Amino acid sequence: MVTVPHDLALCVATRQQETAAVVSVAGEVDTTNAHVLHAAIVAAIDGRSRVVVDLTAVGFTDSMGLVTLVRGLTHAAARGTALRLVVTDPHLERALAITGLQHVFAIYQDPHAAARSEK
């Protein structure tokens, strides 16, 4: 497991689960720390067919956090990697719905299901 504590607002940890790399994110993702999340996603994609970004412990994200997820998806797609999100927070679900991103990402309620899914 790789843990990247950036500040008190964000903690990112990557682990292998089944056939996927799982990037667990806790705290708040914003303009000041989104680059930490982006670096973790890019590192997790390296040579893997599946990456799960677990956002269950994220309490807030601004537009830069959403842009970072889209950049990660673009990076993954260019390398043939499936990128999935785990989202359970109603505020984050709403942000994804308002922006139309719920139709762009494969979104799951559980990291195990996201790691196992063939979709």
BELFEN-V585416 format. One record per helix or strand. SS is the DSSP state (H for helix, E for strand). FROM is the first residue (numbers start at 1). TO is the last residue. Records with the same first field share a line. If there is no record, write none. Layout:
BEGIN
SS->FROM-TO  FROM-TO
END
This chain:
BEGIN
E->2-7  10-17  20-29  50-61  82-86  106-108
H->34-45  63-78  90-99  101-103  111-116
END
